[in-house]
Amino acid sequence: MSRAGRGQDALTLLRRAEHVLFAALLAIGAGEAWAEGRPRVAVLLTTVAVAAWYAVGIALSRRAAGVRMALLWLLVLTAGWTVLLTLSLSFVWLAFALYLLCLQLLPPRAGLPGTAVLTAVAVAAAGAHRGGLDSGTVLGPVFGAAVAIVITAVYRRLRRESEARAALVRELTQAQERLAATERREGILAERERLAREIHDTVAQNLSSIILLLRSARDAADAGPQLEIAEHAARGALEDTRRLVRALAPAELTGRSLPEALERAVADARHFGVEARFVADGETGPLPTPVAVALLRVTQAALANVRAHARATTVVVTLSYQPAAVRVDVADDGVGFDPRHPATSPSTGTGLGLAAMSSRLAEVGGVLVVESTPGDGTAISATVPLPAGEAQA
């Protein structure tokens, strides 16, 4: 249970204890007055009336009655107590419950004077019944008023702490809800970015290849080979789409190692009139799936850029296994571009591919380096560090 909940329970328990205290003091006073032989009918009727009026106050408090109604209720209850005092001094200790009610229902500037008035009434009634005042007659109501003031101070402090804790809990709950909403929005945006990158690196590239092949077939005398390659690319796009929807590994890595997948990607590039070569340097070995996927997609995106924009005749893809990292280099002899402004020329595309490559590598802790000069080709290097266990292996 929270502290705010425990504070509320303490306040509820205190209010119930006050009700029990009032009922007990009223019953004791009525019993003593009956035993003393006081006017029993008057004592009985007045006691029942005071008890009923107190019950009305409990009902009003549950309905959140206004301050004026609470003050009126307290005044009538005090008048009833005064009548009981005239009948028997045994009702004098009911003043203690009235002290608590006066201090709790009235503001401090009115509660303390009201308590003083009740104390004076109790002392005067005791003096009238006993024929004079003594130390016990005066100190009893005074000490009772002092104890009531202390109890009320503790009650108000508990109430303030309970309200402050409840407000803090509400603020924390609202903050958690805002944080959860923010995380959901960020998750949605991240997933959108991931899907956009996946589609760009797979389906969009295959569709772009199909368009280039169909254009070539339209102008060729024998369109058979180009149409077969276009059909192959279309099937690849369909398979990539299905695997993207199912969140599976790329089709190229199913049952293949990264070098085999890269060699196949290089072989596909040759169908577009580019002399493409693949070179593996270093001792090959298994890689974490996210690393292999990232390097494969970066290589495919780089080859797609070569086909679409570079106007290159030669491209070389090099896979290098280093002691603590793995790197893929894609170098071509095409027209090149300015890496600082990749979208300034129609022949360089929009620059979205390079951004997607960098983002994909960043997810596995890798970096992308682009070296290019207009008219002097392009070299793209993707390096991903390997975990300690993979590097030692």
LUMSENU-33278 format. One line per 4 residues: their letters; for each residue x, y, z of C-alpha. Coordinates in Angstrom, 1 decimal. Layout:
// residues N
A = X Y Z | ...
END
This chain:
// residues 393
MSRA = 0.0 0.0 0.0 | 1.3 3.5 -0.8 | 2.0 6.1 1.8 | -0.9 8.2 0.5
GRGQ = -3.2 5.3 1.0 | -1.9 4.7 4.5 | -2.4 8.4 5.3 | -6.0 8.2 4.0
DALT = -6.6 5.1 6.2 | -5.2 7.0 9.2 | -7.5 9.9 8.7 | -10.5 7.6 8.2
LLRR = -9.6 5.7 11.4 | -9.3 9.0 13.3 | -12.7 10.2 12.2 | -14.3 6.9 13.1
AEHV = -12.6 7.1 16.5 | -14.2 10.5 17.1 | -17.6 9.2 16.3 | -17.1 6.3 18.8
LFAA = -15.8 8.8 21.4 | -18.8 11.0 21.1 | -21.2 8.1 21.3 | -19.4 6.6 24.3
LLAI = -19.3 9.9 26.2 | -22.9 10.6 25.5 | -24.0 7.1 26.6 | -21.8 7.3 29.8
GAGE = -23.4 10.7 30.6 | -26.9 9.4 30.1 | -26.2 6.4 32.2 | -24.8 8.4 35.1
AWAE = -27.7 10.9 34.9 | -30.2 8.0 34.9 | -28.5 6.5 38.0 | -28.4 9.9 39.8
GRPR = -32.2 10.1 39.5 | -32.2 13.2 37.2 | -35.4 13.9 35.3 | -35.2 10.7 33.3
VAVL = -37.7 11.6 30.6 | -35.9 14.9 29.9 | -32.5 13.2 29.9 | -33.7 10.4 27.6
LTTV = -35.4 12.7 25.1 | -32.5 15.2 25.0 | -29.9 12.4 24.7 | -31.8 10.8 21.8
AVAA = -32.2 14.2 20.1 | -28.5 15.0 20.4 | -27.6 11.6 19.1 | -30.0 11.9 16.2
WYAV = -28.6 15.4 15.3 | -25.0 14.0 15.4 | -26.1 11.3 13.0 | -27.5 14.0 10.7
GIAL = -24.0 15.6 10.8 | -22.4 12.4 9.7 | -24.8 12.2 6.7 | -24.1 15.8 5.8
SRRA = -20.3 15.2 5.9 | -20.7 12.4 3.4 | -22.5 14.7 1.0 | -19.8 17.4 1.4
AGVR = -22.1 20.0 2.9 | -21.0 23.6 2.9 | -19.2 25.5 5.7 | -22.4 27.3 6.7
MALL = -24.3 24.1 7.1 | -21.5 22.6 9.2 | -21.4 25.7 11.4 | -25.2 25.5 11.9
WLLV = -25.0 21.9 12.7 | -22.2 22.5 15.3 | -24.2 25.3 16.9 | -27.3 23.2 17.3
LTAG = -25.2 20.3 18.7 | -23.6 22.7 21.2 | -27.0 23.9 22.2 | -28.1 20.3 22.8
WTVL = -25.0 19.7 24.9 | -25.8 22.8 27.0 | -29.3 21.5 27.7 | -27.8 18.2 28.8
LTLS = -25.4 20.1 31.1 | -28.3 21.8 32.8 | -29.8 18.3 33.5 | -26.6 16.6 34.7
LSFV = -22.9 17.4 35.2 | -22.1 13.9 33.9 | -22.4 15.2 30.4 | -19.5 17.7 31.0
WLAF = -16.9 15.3 29.5 | -18.8 15.4 26.2 | -17.0 18.8 25.8 | -13.9 16.9 24.7
ALYL = -15.6 15.6 21.6 | -17.0 19.0 20.9 | -13.5 20.5 21.2 | -12.4 18.2 18.3
LCLQ = -15.4 19.1 16.2 | -15.0 22.8 16.8 | -11.3 22.7 15.9 | -11.8 20.6 12.8
LLPP = -14.9 22.3 11.4 | -13.9 25.9 12.0 | -10.9 27.7 10.6 | -8.0 28.2 13.2
RAGL = -8.9 31.9 13.9 | -12.5 30.8 14.9 | -11.7 27.3 16.1 | -9.5 28.3 19.0
PGTA = -11.9 31.0 20.4 | -14.8 28.5 20.0 | -12.8 25.9 22.0 | -12.2 28.6 24.7
VLTA = -16.0 29.3 24.8 | -16.8 25.6 25.2 | -14.2 25.3 27.9 | -15.8 28.3 29.8
VAVA = -19.2 26.7 29.5 | -17.9 23.4 30.8 | -16.2 25.1 33.8 | -19.3 27.3 34.5
AAGA = -21.6 24.3 34.5 | -19.3 22.3 36.8 | -19.2 25.3 39.2 | -22.9 25.7 39.1
HRGG = -23.6 22.0 39.9 | -21.0 21.8 42.6 | -21.7 25.2 44.1 | -18.2 26.6 43.4
LDSG = -15.0 26.2 41.5 | -11.9 24.2 42.5 | -8.7 23.1 40.7 | -10.2 19.9 39.4
TVLG = -13.3 21.7 38.0 | -11.1 24.2 36.1 | -8.1 22.0 35.1 | -10.2 19.1 33.7
PVFG = -11.8 21.0 30.8 | -8.7 23.0 30.2 | -6.5 20.0 29.9 | -9.1 18.4 27.7
AAVA = -9.1 21.4 25.4 | -5.2 21.3 25.2 | -5.2 17.6 24.3 | -7.9 18.3 21.6
IVIT = -5.8 21.1 20.2 | -2.7 18.8 19.9 | -4.8 16.0 18.4 | -6.3 18.4 15.8
AVYR = -2.8 19.7 14.9 | -1.7 16.2 14.3 | -4.8 15.5 12.3 | -4.3 18.5 10.1
RLRR = -0.7 17.6 9.5 | -1.7 14.1 8.5 | -4.3 15.5 6.2 | -1.9 17.9 4.5
ESEA = 0.7 15.1 4.1 | -2.0 12.8 2.7 | -3.1 15.4 0.2 | 0.4 16.2 -0.8
RAAL = 1.2 12.5 -1.4 | -2.0 12.1 -3.3 | -1.0 15.0 -5.5 | 2.5 13.6 -6.0
VREL = 1.0 10.2 -6.9 | -1.2 11.9 -9.5 | 1.7 13.8 -10.9 | 3.8 10.6 -11.1
TQAQ = 1.0 8.8 -12.8 | 0.5 11.5 -15.3 | 4.3 11.6 -15.9 | 4.3 7.9 -16.5
ERLA = 1.4 8.1 -18.9 | 3.2 10.9 -20.8 | 6.4 8.9 -20.8 | 4.5 5.8 -22.1
ATER = 2.8 7.9 -24.8 | 6.2 9.4 -25.8 | 7.8 5.9 -26.0 | 4.9 4.7 -28.0
REGI = 5.3 7.6 -30.5 | 9.0 7.0 -30.6 | 8.5 3.3 -31.2 | 6.1 4.0 -34.0
LAER = 8.5 6.5 -35.6 | 11.4 4.1 -35.3 | 9.4 1.3 -36.8 | 8.3 3.5 -39.6
ERLA = 11.9 4.4 -40.3 | 13.0 0.8 -40.1 | 10.3 -0.3 -42.6 | 11.1 2.6 -44.9
REIH = 14.8 1.6 -44.9 | 14.0 -2.1 -45.4 | 11.7 -1.3 -48.3 | 14.2 1.1 -49.8
DTVA = 17.0 -1.4 -49.5 | 15.1 -4.4 -50.9 | 11.8 -3.9 -52.7 | 12.6 -0.4 -54.1
QNLS = 15.9 -1.5 -55.5 | 14.5 -4.6 -57.1 | 11.7 -2.6 -58.7 | 14.2 -0.1 -59.9
SIIL = 16.2 -2.9 -61.5 | 13.1 -4.2 -63.1 | 12.4 -0.8 -64.7 | 15.9 -0.6 -66.0
LLRS = 15.7 -4.1 -67.5 | 12.3 -3.4 -69.1 | 13.6 -0.2 -70.6 | 16.6 -2.2 -72.0
ARDA = 14.3 -4.9 -73.3 | 12.1 -2.4 -75.0 | 15.1 -1.2 -77.1 | 16.7 -4.7 -77.6
ADAG = 16.1 -6.9 -80.6 | 16.0 -10.0 -78.4 | 14.3 -9.2 -75.1 | 14.3 -12.7 -73.8
PQLE = 17.3 -12.5 -71.4 | 16.3 -9.1 -70.0 | 12.7 -10.3 -69.4 | 14.1 -13.4 -67.5
IAEH = 16.3 -11.2 -65.4 | 13.3 -8.8 -64.7 | 11.2 -11.8 -63.7 | 14.0 -12.9 -61.4
AARG = 14.2 -9.4 -59.8 | 10.4 -9.3 -59.4 | 10.4 -12.7 -57.7 | 13.2 -11.3 -55.4
ALED = 11.1 -8.3 -54.6 | 8.1 -10.4 -53.8 | 10.2 -12.7 -51.5 | 11.8 -9.7 -49.8
TRRL = 8.3 -8.2 -49.2 | 7.0 -11.4 -47.7 | 10.0 -11.8 -45.4 | 9.8 -8.1 -44.4
VRAL = 6.2 -8.6 -43.4 | 7.1 -11.8 -41.4 | 10.2 -10.0 -39.9 | 12.5 -12.8 -41.1
APAE = 16.1 -12.7 -42.2 | 16.8 -11.7 -45.8 | 16.3 -14.4 -48.4 | 19.9 -13.9 -49.5
LTGR = 21.2 -15.1 -46.1 | 18.9 -18.1 -45.8 | 21.2 -21.0 -45.9 | 24.1 -18.9 -47.1
SLPE = 27.1 -17.1 -45.5 | 27.7 -13.4 -45.9 | 30.5 -13.9 -48.5 | 28.1 -16.1 -50.6
ALER = 25.3 -13.6 -50.4 | 27.7 -10.7 -51.4 | 29.0 -12.8 -54.3 | 25.5 -13.4 -55.5
AVAD = 24.7 -9.6 -55.2 | 27.8 -8.9 -57.3 | 26.7 -11.5 -59.9 | 23.3 -9.8 -60.1
ARHF = 25.1 -6.5 -60.8 | 26.8 -7.9 -63.9 | 23.4 -8.3 -65.6 | 23.3 -4.5 -65.9
GVEA = 26.4 -4.2 -68.1 | 28.8 -3.5 -65.2 | 32.0 -5.5 -64.7 | 31.6 -6.5 -61.1
RFVA = 34.1 -8.4 -59.0 | 33.9 -9.8 -55.4 | 37.0 -10.2 -53.2 | 37.1 -11.8 -49.7
DGET = 40.1 -10.9 -47.6 | 41.0 -12.5 -44.4 | 39.8 -15.7 -42.6 | 36.0 -15.9 -43.1
GPLP = 33.8 -17.0 -40.3 | 30.2 -16.7 -39.0 | 28.9 -13.3 -38.1 | 26.0 -12.2 -35.9
TPVA = 22.9 -12.0 -38.0 | 22.3 -8.3 -37.4 | 25.8 -7.5 -38.6 | 25.5 -9.7 -41.7
VALL = 22.1 -8.2 -42.6 | 23.5 -4.7 -42.2 | 26.5 -5.3 -44.4 | 24.5 -7.1 -47.0
RVTQ = 21.9 -4.3 -47.2 | 24.6 -1.6 -47.4 | 26.3 -3.5 -50.2 | 23.0 -3.9 -52.1
AALA = 22.2 -0.2 -51.7 | 25.7 0.7 -52.9 | 25.4 -1.5 -56.0 | 21.9 -0.1 -56.7
NVRA = 23.4 3.4 -56.6 | 26.1 2.3 -59.0 | 23.6 0.9 -61.4 | 21.3 3.9 -61.2
HARA = 23.6 6.9 -60.9 | 27.3 6.1 -61.3 | 27.5 5.2 -65.0 | 30.4 3.0 -64.0
TTVV = 32.0 0.3 -66.1 | 33.7 -1.5 -63.1 | 32.8 -2.0 -59.5 | 34.7 -4.1 -56.9
VTLS = 33.2 -5.3 -53.7 | 35.7 -6.3 -51.0 | 34.8 -8.1 -47.8 | 37.6 -7.9 -45.2
YQPA = 37.8 -9.8 -41.9 | 39.9 -7.8 -39.4 | 40.9 -8.8 -35.9 | 38.1 -6.8 -34.2
AVRV = 35.9 -5.7 -37.1 | 34.5 -6.7 -40.4 | 34.4 -4.3 -43.4 | 32.9 -4.1 -46.8
DVAD = 34.2 -1.8 -49.5 | 32.4 -0.9 -52.7 | 34.4 1.0 -55.2 | 33.5 2.0 -58.8
DGVG = 35.0 4.1 -61.6 | 31.8 6.1 -62.3 | 31.1 9.8 -62.5 | 31.3 10.3 -58.7
FDPR = 29.7 13.1 -56.8 | 30.2 15.6 -53.9 | 29.6 13.6 -50.6 | 28.8 16.9 -48.9
HPAT = 25.9 17.6 -51.2 | 24.8 14.2 -52.5 | 21.5 15.5 -54.0 | 22.8 18.5 -55.9
SPST = 22.9 16.7 -59.3 | 20.2 14.6 -61.0 | 22.7 11.9 -61.5 | 23.3 11.4 -57.8
GTGL = 19.8 10.6 -56.6 | 18.2 12.0 -53.5 | 20.8 11.1 -50.9 | 18.2 9.0 -49.0
GLAA = 20.2 5.8 -49.7 | 23.3 7.1 -48.0 | 21.3 8.2 -45.0 | 19.6 4.8 -44.8
MSSR = 23.0 3.0 -45.0 | 24.4 5.1 -42.2 | 21.4 4.6 -40.0 | 21.4 0.8 -40.6
LAEV = 25.1 0.6 -39.7 | 24.6 2.7 -36.6 | 22.1 0.2 -35.2 | 24.9 -2.4 -35.1
GGVL = 27.6 0.0 -34.0 | 29.1 0.5 -37.4 | 30.1 3.5 -39.5 | 29.9 4.5 -43.1
VVES = 32.7 6.3 -44.9 | 32.0 7.8 -48.4 | 34.9 9.0 -50.6 | 34.0 10.4 -53.9
TPGD = 35.0 13.2 -56.3 | 33.0 14.4 -59.3 | 34.4 12.6 -62.3 | 36.7 10.3 -60.4
GTAI = 34.5 7.4 -59.1 | 33.2 6.6 -55.6 | 34.4 4.3 -52.7 | 32.0 3.4 -49.9
SATV = 33.4 1.7 -46.8 | 31.1 0.1 -44.2 | 32.9 -1.1 -41.0 | 31.2 -2.9 -38.1
PLPA = 33.1 -3.8 -34.9 | 32.7 -7.3 -33.6 | 31.9 -8.3 -30.1 | 34.8 -9.6 -28.0
GEAQ = 33.8 -13.3 -28.4 | 33.3 -13.0 -32.1 | 36.6 -11.2 -32.6 | 38.5 -13.9 -30.7
A = 36.8 -16.6 -32.7
END
